Amino acid sequence: MKNQLTLIFLFLFSLNTLGQSPTISNKNFSLGSYGRAGIAKSLGAANTDFPQSLNLNGMGSIGGRFEENDYFELVTALHFDPAIAGQEKTKINVQARFSFYTTQGQLIGNVSNKAIGGITTALPEVYAEANNIMGSDWSVWIGARLNRGDDIHIIDHYYFDDHSGQGVGIKYKNTQFSQIFTGSIDTTSTLPPNFYLNIVNGTPTLGLRNRYVSILEHKIIIKEGYIKLLAEYQRLPSGTAQDADTFYNYPADNGYVVGAKYLKNFNSKIPGSFNAISARYGTGIANGGDGGSSRTYVTYGAPNIETNSFKKAYSMALTETFLLNINKNYSLNGYAIYTKSRGASDSLNKAPDYLGKQLLFNRKQDIAVGARGTWFIKDWLHLLHEFDLAWRKDGTQEFGQMTKFTIAPTFVPTAIRDVWARPHFRIVYSVAHYNKFAADNLYSPYLAQSGTKDWGQYLGAKVEWWLW
């Protein structure tokens, strides 16, 4: 018996030794973060538990982002040192991004993933990259990443080249090619209409068909700026699902995108001023760009149910954005957006989805202009003030229209006179006016909460930070 116990002990000890975790001594590690949090109230609404945005339906943060809800990102990165000595060595990184938010407003501190409206977690980035391989002009990445260029920060809109997804990319000098794969099985959201039926145990389940997006981008460097050219090809494989009683077959489909962006930096008393314009056109299944997002692969509108394709669909997006650092006391950041999209149906208003169960708007227009001024009263006290105008037209309906003004006294503890200085501790007050169509049709998250009103108000205390 004693010998048996000894053997068991030695066996368990050997297992523990073999499976022992290594001691972490790596110092090539960095952290970054973006986040916002606070409290707020929708003034004039009967139910003020969860304050809602004053912006128009279907436009997300386009029209101003001061009412955005709590959100937190934590970004971690590992940095590997190659054996090659010298300054021109490969830069190798493995990056992961974790994001956390709630579906019910400013409630991060009092919810869990088991609660109604609890914390949602996501992993939008896990990828590895090798830049300037062996000191060359070649770079490569593989994994899932937020692969996107500049945004219009004051409306949280990545307007031109948001190619976030899981895939692979290669770059040589100023030319890069990437291939991403998109897919979703989130049946609780409003699905784009290009889905098919997965038959699982006889139960039909909606699923977004995975597509392949090929992207070619080239940047032409000019004095004090650049011109960026964009081309995309999107391929949707045929979707077929079958059981003993039913058969569904949707043919393959495709889409194309072309676009150009021009960015010019210009001299000002305070560095950092720029102007950027862009134009983009997508056809077929690549006509996406709605809800505040510009992602072309989230197809907009209704299909042609006779051909089961999006051959006639299109979308056009035009943007303008600028930052003017006028002097040490004042900066102005502005934007203008126009988007017109149409699905593949012949209808100019609503049309059925593939199964005839939903009526989808088949045409829309978004128009928005706005500007945020920053008055540097003191190094540590900045007065943000913003004016936004937004119009949205769905189908043959009239335009919904919103006019909004926001004032936000801001404490900046870093005492830096710069629009990008963070963190910001803000007191936010926004007031919006709606036209008759928007008010009568509750054409805003705020109006859906408050009922028919010409005016909406929002009051909050917010903090925003980033550290990269």
C-alpha positions in Angstrom: 0.0 0.0 0.0 2.9 2.4 0.9 4.5 1.7 -2.5 1.3 2.3 -4.3 0.8 5.7 -2.5 4.4 6.7 -3.4 3.8 5.8 -7.1 0.6 7.9 -7.2 2.4 10.8 -5.6 5.2 10.7 -8.1 2.8 10.4 -11.0 0.7 13.4 -9.8 3.9 15.4 -9.2 5.2 14.6 -12.7 1.9 15.7 -14.2 2.1 19.0 -12.3 5.7 19.6 -13.4 4.9 18.8 -17.0 1.9 21.1 -17.1 3.4 23.9 -15.0 2.8 27.4 -16.5 5.9 29.3 -17.4 6.9 32.3 -15.3 6.2 35.5 -17.3 9.2 37.7 -17.6 8.4 39.4 -20.9 8.7 43.2 -20.9 7.8 43.8 -24.5 4.2 44.5 -23.7 2.1 47.7 -24.0 -1.5 48.8 -23.1 -3.8 51.3 -24.7 -7.3 52.4 -24.1 -10.3 54.4 -25.3 -13.4 55.0 -23.2 -16.2 57.2 -22.2 -18.6 57.1 -19.2 -21.0 59.3 -17.3 -24.5 60.0 -16.3 -27.2 61.8 -18.2 -30.9 62.5 -18.4 -33.3 63.0 -21.3 -35.2 66.1 -20.3 -38.9 66.2 -21.0 -39.2 62.4 -21.4 -41.6 60.4 -19.3 -39.1 57.5 -19.0 -35.7 59.0 -18.3 -34.1 55.8 -16.9 -32.0 55.4 -20.1 -31.2 58.6 -21.8 -31.5 58.4 -25.6 -29.8 60.2 -28.5 -31.4 63.3 -30.0 -30.2 62.3 -33.5 -32.4 61.1 -36.3 -33.2 57.4 -36.8 -30.8 55.5 -38.9 -28.0 58.0 -38.6 -26.2 56.8 -35.4 -23.8 59.5 -34.2 -24.1 61.5 -37.4 -25.5 64.8 -36.1 -23.3 64.9 -33.0 -21.9 62.3 -30.5 -22.2 64.0 -27.1 -25.1 61.7 -26.2 -23.1 58.4 -26.9 -23.4 55.8 -24.1 -20.8 54.3 -21.9 -18.1 52.4 -23.7 -14.7 50.9 -22.8 -11.8 49.5 -24.9 -8.7 47.9 -23.6 -6.0 47.2 -26.2 -3.0 45.0 -25.4 0.0 44.4 -27.6 3.1 42.1 -27.6 6.2 43.3 -29.3 8.8 40.8 -30.6 12.4 41.6 -31.2 14.0 39.8 -34.2 17.5 38.6 -34.1 18.7 41.1 -36.8 20.6 44.0 -35.3 20.5 47.6 -36.5 17.8 50.2 -36.9 16.1 48.7 -40.0 14.6 45.7 -38.3 11.3 44.0 -38.6 8.6 45.4 -36.3 6.5 42.5 -35.0 3.3 43.0 -33.0 0.5 40.9 -31.8 -2.5 43.0 -30.8 -5.8 42.2 -29.1 -8.6 44.7 -28.3 -11.4 44.1 -25.8 -14.5 46.2 -25.8 -17.3 46.5 -23.2 -20.6 48.3 -23.3 -24.2 48.1 -22.2 -27.4 48.1 -24.2 -29.2 50.3 -21.7 -27.3 53.5 -21.3 -25.0 54.6 -18.5 -25.2 51.5 -16.3 -21.7 49.9 -16.5 -21.2 49.8 -12.8 -24.4 47.9 -11.9 -24.9 45.2 -14.5 -23.5 41.8 -15.4 -23.8 39.6 -18.5 -26.8 37.9 -16.8 -28.8 41.1 -16.3 -31.3 42.6 -18.7 -29.3 45.1 -20.7 -26.2 43.7 -19.2 -22.6 44.2 -20.2 -21.8 43.1 -23.8 -18.2 42.1 -24.5 -16.5 41.9 -27.8 -13.1 41.0 -29.3 -12.9 43.2 -32.4 -9.2 42.7 -32.8 -6.8 39.7 -32.5 -4.1 39.9 -35.2 -0.4 39.7 -35.8 1.6 41.9 -38.0 5.2 42.2 -39.3 6.1 45.6 -40.6 9.1 46.5 -42.7 10.2 42.9 -43.0 13.9 42.6 -42.8 14.2 46.3 -43.3 12.3 46.2 -46.6 9.1 48.0 -47.8 7.0 44.9 -47.3 4.5 44.3 -44.4 1.9 41.6 -43.7 -0.9 41.0 -41.2 -3.3 38.1 -40.4 -6.2 38.0 -38.1 -9.2 40.1 -37.1 -8.6 43.9 -36.9 -10.3 47.3 -37.0 -8.7 48.0 -40.4 -9.8 51.6 -41.1 -8.4 55.0 -41.8 -9.3 58.4 -40.5 -12.7 59.2 -38.9 -14.7 62.4 -38.5 -14.3 62.4 -34.8 -17.0 64.7 -33.7 -19.6 62.3 -35.3 -17.7 59.1 -34.7 -17.9 58.2 -38.4 -15.2 56.3 -40.3 -16.3 57.7 -43.5 -14.2 56.2 -46.3 -12.2 53.0 -45.8 -13.6 51.0 -42.9 -12.6 47.4 -43.8 -12.8 45.9 -40.3 -13.0 42.2 -40.4 -11.1 38.9 -40.2 -8.6 38.3 -43.0 -5.2 38.9 -44.3 -3.3 41.8 -45.8 0.0 42.6 -47.5 1.5 46.0 -48.1 4.4 47.3 -50.3 5.3 50.9 -49.8 2.1 52.9 -50.3 0.1 50.0 -51.9 -1.8 47.4 -49.9 -4.1 44.5 -50.7 -6.3 42.8 -48.1 -8.9 40.1 -48.1 -11.5 40.0 -45.4 -14.3 37.6 -44.6 -17.6 38.7 -43.1 -20.3 36.7 -41.5 -22.9 36.8 -38.7 -25.5 34.6 -37.0 -26.9 37.4 -34.9 -30.7 36.8 -35.5 -31.7 39.4 -32.9 -30.6 42.4 -35.0 -32.0 43.7 -38.3 -30.3 41.5 -40.9 -29.3 42.8 -44.3 -31.6 41.0 -46.7 -28.9 38.8 -48.3 -29.4 35.9 -46.0 -30.5 32.3 -46.5 -32.1 29.7 -44.3 -30.0 27.3 -42.3 -32.0 24.2 -41.5 -30.9 22.8 -38.2 -33.0 19.9 -36.8 -35.9 21.0 -39.0 -35.9 24.5 -37.6 -35.2 27.4 -40.0 -32.7 29.9 -38.7 -31.7 33.2 -40.3 -28.0 33.6 -41.0 -26.0 36.2 -42.9 -24.2 34.6 -45.8 -20.4 34.9 -45.5 -18.9 37.0 -48.3 -15.3 37.6 -49.5 -14.2 41.2 -49.8 -11.0 42.0 -51.8 -9.6 45.5 -51.2 -6.9 47.4 -53.1 -5.7 50.7 -51.8 -3.0 53.0 -53.0 -1.8 56.2 -51.5 -0.2 59.0 -53.6 2.0 61.2 -51.5 1.8 64.9 -52.4 3.1 68.0 -50.7 1.6 68.4 -47.3 -0.9 65.5 -47.8 -2.0 62.6 -49.9 -4.5 61.2 -52.4 -5.9 57.7 -51.6 -7.5 55.5 -54.2 -9.8 52.6 -53.3 -11.2 49.6 -55.2 -13.2 46.7 -53.7 -14.6 43.5 -55.1 -17.2 41.6 -53.0 -18.2 38.0 -53.8 -21.2 36.3 -52.1 -21.2 32.5 -52.7 -24.5 30.8 -53.6 -26.5 29.8 -50.6 -28.4 26.5 -50.6 -30.2 24.9 -47.7 -32.3 21.7 -47.9 -34.3 19.4 -45.8 -37.0 16.7 -46.5 -39.8 19.3 -47.1 -38.1 22.5 -48.2 -35.5 23.7 -50.6 -33.9 27.2 -50.8 -31.4 28.3 -53.4 -30.0 31.8 -53.7 -27.5 32.4 -56.5 -24.1 33.9 -56.0 -23.9 37.7 -56.1 -21.2 40.4 -56.3 -20.5 44.1 -55.9 -17.9 46.7 -56.6 -16.6 49.9 -54.9 -14.4 52.7 -56.2 -13.4 55.8 -54.3 -10.9 58.6 -53.8 -9.9 60.7 -50.9 -7.8 63.9 -50.8 -6.2 65.1 -47.6 -4.3 68.3 -47.3 -2.5 69.6 -44.3 -2.0 73.4 -44.2 -0.1 75.8 -42.2 -1.7 77.6 -39.3 -0.5 79.3 -36.1 -1.1 76.1 -34.2 0.0 72.9 -36.1 -2.5 70.3 -37.1 -4.9 72.0 -39.4 -6.2 70.0 -42.4 -8.9 69.5 -44.9 -10.1 66.2 -46.4 -12.7 65.4 -49.0 -13.8 61.9 -50.2 -16.1 60.4 -52.8 -17.1 56.7 -52.9 -19.5 54.7 -55.1 -20.6 51.1 -54.5 -22.8 48.8 -56.6 -24.6 45.5 -56.1 -24.1 43.9 -52.7 -21.4 46.5 -52.0 -23.9 49.4 -51.5 -23.7 49.4 -47.7 -23.3 52.4 -45.4 -26.2 53.1 -43.0 -26.9 53.6 -39.3 -23.8 55.8 -38.8 -21.5 53.2 -40.3 -19.9 53.3 -43.8 -19.1 49.6 -44.2 -19.9 48.7 -47.7 -20.4 45.0 -47.1 -23.5 45.6 -44.9 -25.9 45.6 -47.9 -28.6 48.2 -47.9 -32.2 47.9 -49.2 -34.4 45.2 -50.5 -33.5 42.5 -53.1 -34.9 41.8 -56.5 -37.1 38.9 -55.5 -37.4 37.8 -59.2 -33.7 37.4 -59.7 -32.6 37.1 -56.0 -29.8 39.5 -56.6 -28.7 43.1 -55.9 -27.6 43.8 -59.4 -29.3 47.2 -59.6 -28.4 48.4 -56.1 -26.0 51.3 -55.5 -24.8 53.8 -53.0 -22.9 57.2 -53.3 -21.2 58.8 -50.3 -19.6 62.3 -50.3 -17.8 63.8 -47.3 -15.9 66.9 -46.3 -14.1 67.4 -43.0 -11.7 70.0 -41.7 -9.8 71.2 -38.6 -8.7 74.8 -38.4 -6.5 75.8 -35.5 -7.2 79.5 -35.8 -5.0 80.7 -33.0 -3.9 79.6 -29.5 -7.4 80.4 -28.2 -9.7 78.8 -30.7 -10.1 75.8 -33.0 -12.9 74.8 -35.3 -13.6 71.2 -36.5 -16.4 70.8 -39.1 -17.9 68.2 -41.5 -20.5 67.7 -44.3 -21.9 64.4 -45.4 -24.2 63.3 -48.3 -25.2 59.7 -48.8 -27.7 58.3 -51.3 -28.5 54.6 -51.4 -30.9 52.3 -53.2 -31.5 48.6 -53.0 -32.2 46.2 -55.9 -36.0 46.3 -55.9 -37.9 48.5 -58.4 -39.8 50.1 -55.5 -38.9 53.6 -54.4 -40.4 53.0 -51.0 -40.7 49.7 -49.2 -40.2 46.2 -50.6 -40.2 42.7 -49.2 -37.1 40.7 -48.2 -36.3 37.3 -49.6 -38.9 35.6 -47.6 -41.6 38.2 -47.8 -41.6 38.6 -44.0 -40.2 42.1 -43.7 -40.8 45.3 -45.6 -37.5 47.1 -46.1 -36.9 50.7 -47.2 -35.3 50.5 -50.6 -34.1 54.1 -50.9 -32.7 56.6 -48.5 -30.8 59.9 -48.3 -28.6 61.2 -45.4 -27.5 64.8 -45.3 -25.6 66.3 -42.4 -23.5 69.4 -41.7 -22.0 70.6 -38.4 -19.1 72.1 -36.7 -17.5 72.0 -33.2 -15.7 75.0 -31.8 -13.2 74.7 -29.0 -12.5 77.9 -27.0 -9.4 77.5 -24.9 -10.4 79.8 -22.0 -7.6 78.5 -19.9 -5.0 75.7 -20.4 -7.2 73.5 -18.3 -10.7 74.9 -19.2 -12.0 74.4 -22.7 -15.5 75.4 -23.8 -16.8 73.0 -26.5 -19.8 74.2 -28.5 -21.3 72.4 -31.5 -24.0 73.1 -34.1 -25.4 70.3 -36.2 -28.0 70.0 -39.0 -29.2 66.6 -40.2 -31.8 65.4 -42.7 -32.9 61.8 -43.4 -35.3 60.6 -46.1 -36.5 57.0 -46.2 -38.3 55.8 -49.3 -40.9 58.2 -50.5 -41.4 59.7 -47.0 -40.7 63.4 -46.3 -37.4 64.4 -44.9 -37.0 64.2 -41.2 -34.9 67.1 -40.0 -33.1 67.9 -36.8 -31.3 71.1 -35.7 -29.1 70.7 -32.6 -26.9 72.9 -30.4 -24.6 71.6 -27.7 -22.5 73.4 -25.1 -20.0 71.5 -23.0 -17.7 73.3 -20.5 -14.7 70.9 -20.2 -12.0 70.4 -17.6 -8.8 69.2 -19.2 -6.4 68.1 -16.4 -3.4 67.7 -18.7 -3.7 71.5 -19.4 -2.9 71.1 -23.1 -4.4 73.6 -25.6 -5.3 71.0 -28.2 -8.6 69.6 -29.5 -7.1 66.1 -29.1 -6.1 66.6 -25.5 -7.6 63.9 -23.2 -9.1 63.1 -20.8 -12.1 65.4 -20.9 -14.4 66.0 -18.0 -17.5 67.5 -19.5 -20.9 69.0 -18.4 -23.0 68.5 -21.6 -26.2 70.2 -22.5 -27.8 69.6 -25.9 -31.1 71.0 -27.3 -32.6 69.8 -30.6 -35.5 71.0 -32.7 -37.4 68.6 -35.0 -39.5 69.4 -38.1 -43.1 68.3 -38.2 -42.5 65.0 -40.0 -39.8 63.9 -37.5 -41.9 64.9 -34.5 -45.1 63.3 -35.7 -43.4 60.1 -36.7 -41.1 59.8 -33.5 -38.2 59.9 -35.9 -35.5 59.9 -33.2 -34.5 57.6 -30.2 -35.3 60.5 -28.0 -38.8 61.1 -29.6 -39.5 57.3 -29.3 -38.9 57.7 -25.6 -40.7 61.1 -25.0 -43.5 61.1 -27.5 -44.4 63.8 -30.1 -42.3 66.9 -29.4 -40.8 69.8 -31.4 -37.9 70.1 -29.0 -35.6 67.6 -27.2 -33.1 68.2 -24.4 -30.2 66.2 -23.0 -28.2 66.9 -19.8 -25.2 64.9 -18.7 -21.8 64.7 -17.0 -19.3 62.8 -19.2 -15.7 61.8 -19.3 -13.8 60.7 -22.4 -10.2 59.4 -22.6 -7.7 57.7 -24.8 -4.1 56.7 -24.4 -2.2 55.0 -27.2 
